[in-house]
């Protein structure tokens, strides 16, 4: 099967345009999805911490739990 040179050039130009558009659009779309996921995850963690009354903090690579009052300086008896 013999292809016309103009047809091959046209196909290559279309592929190049699609690649260039993808290079510029994909990173911004990825950042948008990533940032939304991070925000949703943080809200979920905050809601869980408020429900349990505990805060979990990563200290030197280990997860440690503290009561919220330890951070607020409040007394749990009040």
Backbone as ProteinMPNN parsed JSONL, in Angstrom:
{"seq_chain_A": "XXXXXXXXXXXXXXXXXXXXXXXXXXXXXXXXXXXXXXXXXXXXXXXXXXXXXXXXXXXXXXXXXXXXXXXXXXXXXX", "coords_chain_A": {"N_chain_A": [[0.846, -1.173, 0.0], [0.657, 2.109, -0.93], [1.455, 5.267, 0.306], [0.529, 8.654, 0.05], [2.776, 11.405, 0.066], [1.888, 13.872, 0.989], [-0.318, 13.156, 2.535], [0.9, 11.744, 4.624], [2.433, 13.824, 5.741], [0.368, 15.494, 6.611], [-0.868, 13.877, 8.548], [1.257, 13.646, 10.371], [1.528, 16.317, 11.179], [-0.925, 16.718, 12.461], [-0.666, 14.872, 14.577], [1.524, 16.024, 15.904], [0.425, 18.494, 16.703], [-1.588, 17.598, 18.454], [0.025, 16.402, 20.418], [1.477, 18.649, 21.352], [-0.602, 20.249, 22.381], [-1.482, 18.521, 24.385], [0.777, 18.483, 26.037], [0.683, 21.006, 27.179], [-1.85, 21.13, 28.382], [-2.292, 18.876, 30.045], [-0.589, 18.964, 32.446], [-1.743, 21.152, 33.92], [-4.345, 20.238, 34.306], [-3.792, 17.942, 35.794], [-2.645, 19.095, 38.117], [-4.861, 20.485, 39.083], [-6.682, 18.4, 39.704], [-5.123, 17.005, 41.572], [-4.742, 18.952, 43.617], [-7.403, 19.315, 44.435], [-7.941, 16.786, 45.453], [-6.116, 16.698, 47.588], [-7.123, 18.775, 49.196], [-9.703, 17.753, 49.781], [-8.94, 15.475, 51.201], [-7.649, 16.619, 53.416], [-9.793, 17.968, 54.614], [-11.356, 15.777, 55.317], [-9.691, 14.538, 57.2], [-9.641, 16.544, 59.172], [-12.356, 16.579, 59.937], [-12.598, 14.0, 61.012], [-10.8, 14.206, 63.146], [-12.086, 16.129, 64.692], [-14.382, 14.754, 65.419], [-13.393, 12.617, 66.946], [-11.89, 13.882, 68.851], [-9.196, 13.851, 68.959], [-5.892, 14.583, 67.757], [-3.781, 13.738, 65.162], [-0.399, 13.611, 64.555], [2.484, 13.755, 62.518], [5.58, 12.996, 63.63], [8.944, 13.076, 63.338], [8.765, 11.01, 61.431], [7.009, 9.197, 62.578], [3.642, 8.442, 63.501], [1.821, 10.18, 65.825], [-0.615, 10.409, 68.352], [-2.56, 12.966, 69.84], [-4.571, 14.543, 72.359], [-6.984, 17.037, 71.474], [-7.111, 19.127, 73.275], [-4.527, 19.335, 74.252], [-3.22, 20.84, 72.377], [-4.675, 23.163, 72.342], [-4.37, 24.19, 74.818], [-6.24, 23.987, 76.698], [-8.273, 22.754, 79.424], [-9.372, 19.533, 80.013], [-11.268, 19.075, 81.901], [-12.953, 21.191, 82.081]], "CA_chain_A": [[0.0, 0.0, 0.0], [1.497, 3.284, -1.096], [0.861, 6.47, 0.874], [0.898, 9.931, -0.535], [3.617, 12.169, 0.993], [1.078, 14.926, 1.606], [-1.137, 12.52, 3.565], [1.786, 11.457, 5.756], [2.745, 15.112, 6.36], [-0.831, 15.956, 7.309], [-1.023, 13.047, 9.747], [2.321, 14.018, 11.308], [1.202, 17.636, 11.729], [-2.024, 16.52, 13.41], [-0.097, 14.218, 15.76], [2.348, 17.022, 16.582], [-0.475, 19.453, 17.351], [-2.21, 16.915, 19.593], [1.053, 16.263, 21.458], [1.76, 19.963, 21.939], [-1.755, 20.63, 23.201], [-1.444, 17.661, 25.564], [1.872, 18.901, 26.92], [0.293, 22.214, 27.909], [-3.104, 20.973, 29.118], [-2.275, 17.794, 31.036], [-0.082, 19.357, 33.768], [-2.692, 21.987, 34.652], [-5.449, 19.37, 34.723], [-3.268, 17.092, 36.863], [-2.529, 19.91, 39.327], [-6.206, 20.777, 39.566], [-7.214, 17.179, 40.333], [-4.291, 16.718, 42.74], [-5.046, 19.92, 44.671], [-8.742, 19.022, 44.955], [-7.815, 15.584, 46.274], [-5.434, 17.059, 48.836], [-8.065, 19.556, 50.003], [-10.729, 16.834, 50.281], [-8.311, 14.625, 52.21], [-7.42, 17.408, 54.62], [-11.091, 18.176, 55.254], [-11.753, 14.506, 55.92], [-8.882, 14.354, 58.409], [-10.109, 17.51, 60.169], [-13.645, 16.118, 60.444], [-12.345, 12.836, 61.868], [-10.169, 14.672, 64.374], [-13.094, 16.818, 65.499], [-15.298, 13.753, 65.957], [-12.736, 11.781, 67.952], [-11.257, 14.703, 69.874], [-7.757, 13.614, 68.925], [-5.145, 15.085, 66.616], [-2.666, 12.855, 64.836], [0.682, 14.41, 63.995], [3.674, 12.996, 62.142], [6.768, 13.537, 64.288], [10.119, 12.261, 63.002], [8.377, 9.837, 60.652], [6.043, 8.344, 63.273], [2.356, 9.081, 63.75], [1.53, 10.252, 67.254], [-1.923, 10.98, 68.631], [-2.659, 13.864, 70.986], [-5.901, 15.14, 72.502], [-7.046, 18.404, 70.955], [-6.85, 20.054, 74.381], [-3.084, 19.516, 74.414], [-2.808, 21.901, 71.466], [-5.409, 24.391, 72.634], [-4.003, 24.663, 76.147], [-7.424, 23.92, 77.543], [-8.361, 21.691, 80.417], [-10.476, 18.654, 79.621], [-12.255, 19.025, 82.985], [-13.813, 22.378, 82.07]], "C_chain_A": [[0.896, 1.242, 0.0], [0.762, 4.518, -0.572], [1.382, 7.698, 0.147], [1.708, 10.72, 0.501], [2.824, 13.265, 1.697], [0.202, 14.366, 2.721], [-0.301, 12.242, 4.814], [2.144, 12.754, 6.484], [1.563, 15.625, 7.175], [-1.034, 15.186, 8.607], [0.026, 13.427, 10.792], [2.049, 15.38, 11.95], [0.09, 17.523, 12.759], [-1.508, 15.889, 14.697], [0.733, 15.214, 16.564], [1.49, 18.038, 17.332], [-1.127, 18.833, 18.579], [-1.21, 16.766, 20.736], [1.354, 17.592, 22.136], [0.623, 20.441, 22.829], [-1.769, 19.807, 24.486], [-0.376, 18.068, 26.55], [1.462, 20.112, 27.753], [-0.956, 22.021, 28.762], [-3.028, 19.943, 30.239], [-1.711, 18.242, 32.383], [-1.059, 20.217, 34.567], [-3.882, 21.168, 35.125], [-5.011, 18.469, 35.867], [-3.182, 17.875, 38.169], [-3.889, 20.215, 39.923], [-6.793, 19.58, 40.301], [-6.449, 16.862, 41.608], [-4.638, 17.652, 43.902], [-6.422, 19.681, 45.265], [-8.698, 17.793, 45.846], [-7.149, 15.866, 47.602], [-6.382, 17.816, 49.748], [-9.147, 18.658, 50.589], [-10.167, 15.939, 51.374], [-8.08, 15.368, 53.508], [-8.726, 17.666, 55.358], [-11.571, 16.91, 55.946], [-10.992, 14.254, 57.212], [-9.357, 15.286, 59.513], [-11.431, 17.059, 60.771], [-13.473, 14.929, 61.377], [-11.737, 13.271, 63.19], [-11.171, 15.379, 65.274], [-14.052, 15.819, 66.131], [-14.664, 12.951, 67.083], [-12.128, 12.593, 69.08], [-9.76, 14.512, 69.931], [-7.16, 14.204, 67.659], [-3.978, 14.148, 66.397], [-1.628, 13.652, 64.06], [1.833, 13.479, 63.64], [4.887, 13.703, 62.74], [7.921, 12.579, 64.018], [9.739, 10.947, 62.315], [7.421, 8.892, 61.345], [4.767, 9.135, 63.527], [2.074, 9.017, 65.246], [0.189, 10.936, 67.446], [-1.897, 11.824, 69.886], [-4.104, 14.306, 71.124], [-5.871, 16.587, 72.01], [-6.713, 19.409, 72.048], [-5.361, 20.289, 74.595], [-2.58, 20.633, 73.512], [-3.465, 23.231, 71.803], [-5.03, 24.968, 73.992], [-5.176, 24.632, 77.103], [-7.347, 22.764, 78.519], [-9.563, 20.834, 80.065], [-11.552, 18.579, 80.691], [-13.203, 20.212, 82.944], [-14.95, 22.207, 81.108]], "O_chain_A": [[1.781, 1.384, 0.843], [-0.381, 4.787, -0.943], [2.527, 7.749, -0.301], [1.369, 10.709, 1.685], [3.063, 13.551, 2.87], [-0.001, 15.025, 3.741], [-0.754, 12.482, 5.933], [2.158, 12.784, 7.714], [1.733, 16.127, 8.286], [-1.336, 15.775, 9.645], [-0.291, 13.519, 11.978], [2.314, 15.569, 13.137], [0.151, 18.157, 13.813], [-1.872, 16.322, 15.79], [0.645, 15.236, 17.792], [1.798, 18.398, 18.468], [-1.21, 19.471, 19.628], [-1.56, 16.979, 21.896], [1.474, 17.653, 23.359], [0.861, 20.979, 23.91], [-2.04, 20.343, 25.561], [-0.588, 18.01, 27.761], [1.858, 20.227, 28.913], [-1.103, 22.697, 29.78], [-3.649, 20.131, 31.285], [-2.316, 17.922, 33.407], [-1.189, 20.029, 35.777], [-4.378, 21.38, 36.231], [-5.772, 18.253, 36.811], [-3.599, 17.379, 39.216], [-4.049, 20.203, 41.143], [-7.339, 19.726, 41.395], [-7.05, 16.491, 42.617], [-4.807, 17.201, 45.035], [-6.603, 19.827, 46.474], [-9.353, 17.761, 46.888], [-7.563, 15.336, 48.632], [-6.445, 17.536, 50.945], [-9.479, 18.783, 51.768], [-10.844, 15.672, 52.367], [-8.291, 14.815, 54.588], [-8.77, 17.595, 56.586], [-12.13, 16.97, 57.041], [-11.57, 13.811, 58.204], [-9.468, 14.871, 60.667], [-11.617, 17.143, 61.985], [-14.127, 14.855, 62.417], [-12.116, 12.762, 64.245], [-11.109, 15.239, 66.496], [-14.491, 16.018, 67.263], [-15.329, 12.639, 68.071], [-11.874, 12.056, 70.158], [-9.117, 14.975, 70.873], [-7.825, 14.313, 66.629], [-3.266, 13.801, 67.339], [-1.934, 14.282, 63.048], [2.123, 12.531, 64.369], [5.184, 14.849, 62.406], [7.88, 11.416, 64.419], [10.327, 9.902, 62.591], [7.046, 7.874, 60.765], [4.807, 10.347, 63.742], [2.087, 7.945, 65.852], [-0.11, 11.927, 66.781], [-1.284, 11.445, 70.884], [-4.804, 14.435, 70.119], [-4.853, 17.27, 72.12], [-6.096, 20.438, 71.773], [-4.975, 21.354, 75.077], [-1.608, 21.307, 73.853], [-2.888, 24.295, 71.578], [-5.343, 26.123, 74.28], [-5.109, 25.192, 78.197], [-6.462, 21.913, 78.438], [-10.656, 21.355, 79.845], [-12.643, 18.073, 80.428], [-14.171, 20.243, 83.703], [-15.778, 23.107, 80.965]]}, "name": "protein", "num_of_chains": 1, "seq": "XXXXXXXXXXXXXXXXXXXXXXXXXXXXXXXXXXXXXXXXXXXXXXXXXXXXXXXXXXXXXXXXXXXXXXXXXXXXXX"}
